Amino acid sequence: MHDMDAIEKQLYASPRNVRYIFTVTILILLLFSWSLSTINMENMEESGMRIAASIIGGILNPDLGLLFNVTSQGVMYLLIETMAIAFLGTVIGSILAIPLAFLSASNIVPKPVAGLTRLLLIVIRTIPALVYGLMFIRVTGPGPFAGVLTIALVSIGMLAKLFVDTIEELDTSILESMTSIGCTTFEKIRYGIFPQLFSMFLSIIIYRFDMNLREASVLGLVGAGGIGAPLIFAMNAYRWNEVGSILIGLVVLILLVELFSNRIRTKLVRGT
């Protein structure tokens, strides 16, 4: 009974944040009302509704010949190309992000160096993937190589940021113990740092690959390889059966990759 009275007393003694909650609620409602101003149903013409119905019809009645075509013009080949672009771009971005992450960790390098490196990573993350894609297309020409370079550069910013968070959570007591018994720098990295970071780094890389698969699909719209270019060509030509087959293949691929990547990431994080 005494414990219940103490809990009730503590509850009534807790600060009342009515003014704070009221202010936040008003701000959210104002932002929501302002956002609703972007919705304009008057611009939706009858032709737009017909196109939406055609897209749905294309998905329900896809071009099966294109969907199961294994030539370089078929959906299967284009999906594999898209996955290859995402995979190679993720690998390159991961390799480049690891040293940048260590240079951004304030518990590893001096704070001025960490600050400058973090500023560089912020600049990299600021520019959208489509802008990078358009720039690389001017350099390398249209094709999968521009997509790989774009995915790699886009991946660096996010991967390095997540790597830094992991590095700064290192258990430094292990390193101190290894120093006290005379371990070399290589031994501290190999047996003290690497085991702590490997599973988390790999989990982050797999998560980024999952995201990059979607990025690679969109990059094809600007000519950076993958399945995006045939999709936009089919839409511009009003070939809705082809659009349906491409969308079905893309959805199935992304769902399968997400299913396997989530399982692998769960095992890595749990250590099972």
N, C-alpha and C positions, 0 to 999 in steps of 0.2 A: 504493500500500500504506500509505504514511504517512497519507494522508487517511482511509482506512478505519479505521486504528487510532485516529485522533483522533475520528472519529464514534462508534466503539464506546466509547471512553473517556468521551465526553460523555453517551452513553446511560446508562452505568452510574452516572455522577455526578449524573444527574437525581434530584430529590427523590422519595421514595416516599410516595404519598398513600394508603396502604392504610387507615389509620385513618379518614381523611375519607370515602373511598369506602364503607367498611363502615358508617359512621354514616348516610350518605345513603341507602344501600340499606335499612337497617333502618327508617328513617323512612318511605321510600316504601312498603315492605311493610306497615307499621302503618297508614298512611293507606289503602292499598288494602283491607286487611282490614276496617277501620272502614267504608269505603264499601260493601262487600259486605253489611253489615247492613241496608242500605235495600232490598235485594231480598227480596221476600216473595211467593213463588209461591202461598201459601195463599189470597191475596185474589183470585186469578184464578178466577172461576167459569166454569161451562160456558157461560153466556149471553155472557160476554165473548169466549170463543173463537168463538162463533157470529157475534158482531158483527164480529170481525176478519175472519172468512171472508166475511161479507157485504160488507165494504169492498173486499176484494180482488176479489170477484165484480162489484161495481159498477164498478171500474176496468177489468176485463176486458170488461164488457158495459155501456158508458156510454150515457147518453141522448143519442144523436146529434142529435136535434131541438133539445135545449137547448144542446148544445155549439156548433152552427153557427147558432144563433139570433142575429140582429143587432138585435133589439128591445132595449129597456131592461131586460128581464128575462133576456136571454140571456147566455151565458158570454162571448161575444165583447165585448159592450158592457161587461160588468163588468170584464173584464181591461183594456180600454182605460181605464176609469175608475180602476182601481187604478194603472196606469202613470202616468196624469195626476196622481194624488195624489202619487206618489213623485217625479215629475219636478218639479212645482211646489214641493213641500216642500223638495227638494234645492236648487233655485235660491234660494229665500228663505233657507234655512239658510246657503248659501254666501255670499250677500251680507252677512248679519249676522256670519258667522264671520271674514271677512277683517279688519275693523277690530279685532275682539277679538284676533285672532292677532297683529297688530302691537303691540297694547297688552300682550300677554303675552311678547313677545320682549325678553329682557334686553339684547340688543345694539342695540335701537332706543329703548327707553324706560327710565327709571330703575327699579332693581330693586324698590322698594316698589310701584310701579304694576304692574309685571309680576307680582309675587307676588299682589296682590289680584285681578287679572284671572284668573290661573290658578286661584285659589281659587274664583272664581265659576264657571269652566268645570268644575271638579271637581264642584261641587254640581249643575250641570246634567246632567253625565254619570251622577251617582249614581242619579237617579230613572228607573225603567224606562219604556219607551215606553207600555205599557198604562196606567200610572198617569197619565201626561200625557194620554193619550186620554180616560180617564174624566173628568179635570178639564175638558178642553176641551169635552166633550159637555155638561157642565153649563152651560158658558158660552154656547156657540153652538148647542146642540141637536145631535142625531145627524145624521150626514151627512158628505159628503166634505170640507166646510170644516174640520171638527174634525180629520179625518185630515191635511189639509195643514198645519195649525198644529202638530200633534203631530210630524209628520215634520220640519218646519223646526226645531223646538226641539231634538229629539233629535239632529239633524245638527250643530247648532252646536258641541256639546261635542267630538265627535270630529274634525270638520273643523278647528276652531281649533287643536286639539292637533297635528294633522299639519301644518297650515300653519306653526305656530311652529317645528317641527323644520326645515322647509325654510328659513324666514326666517333662523334662527340659523346656517345653513350657507352664507349668502350670501358671495360673494367680495368682501370689502370693499375690496380693492386697486383694483378698478375704480372704486368710488365716490371713493376718494382721488385717483385719476388724473383723474377728471372735475372734482373740486374744484380741483385744481391748475391746470386750464386754464380755470377760471372758469365752469363750467356752473351753471345755476340749479338750485334744488331740483326744479322740475318736470322739467327735462331729466335730472337724475340718476335720478328715479323712472321716467321714460319710457324712457330708453336704458340705464340701469344696473341698476335693480332689476327692472322689469317683464319684460325678456327672460329673466332668470334664474328668475323665479318662475312665469311663465305656464304652461309645459308641465307642471311638477310640480303646480301648483294644479289644473289641468284634469284631470290624471290622478287626483288624490285625489278630486275632485268626482265623476268618473265611477265610481270605486270605491264611493263612498258612495251613489250612485244605485242601484247594483247591490244594496247592502244594504237600502236604503230600499224597494225593490220587495218584498222579503220582509216588511219591517216593515209596509208598507201592507196586505199580505194578511192579516196577523195582526190589525191594528187593526180590520178589519171585524167581527171577532168581538165587539167591544164597541160596535159601531154607528157607527164612524167612517168609514163609506163603504167602497167597494171590494167585492171578491169574498168577503171573510170572512164577512159576515152571511148571504148565501144558503147558504154552506157549512154554517154551524152550524145554520141552519133546516132544511136538508135532512137533516143528521145526526140532529137531534132528532125529525124526522118519520120516520126510518128509510127515507128515499127514497135507497137506495144507488146506483141508476143515476145520479141527479142528482149525488150526491157524487162518483162516478167521473168524470163529465164535467167537473165543476169542477176536480177535482184534475189531470186530464189537461191541461186548458187552462192551469192555473197552472204546471205543470211545464214545458210547452212554452214558455210566455212567459218564464219565468226562465232557461231554458237558452239561448234565442235572445238575450236581453238580455246574459247573461253572455258568450256567444260574441263578440258585437260589441263589448262594453265591453272585454274583454280584448285584442282586436285593436287598438282605438283607444289603449288605455293603453300597449301595447307600442310602438306607433309614436311616441307622445308622449315616452316615456322615452328611446327610442333616437334620437329626432330625425330619423326617416326618414319 
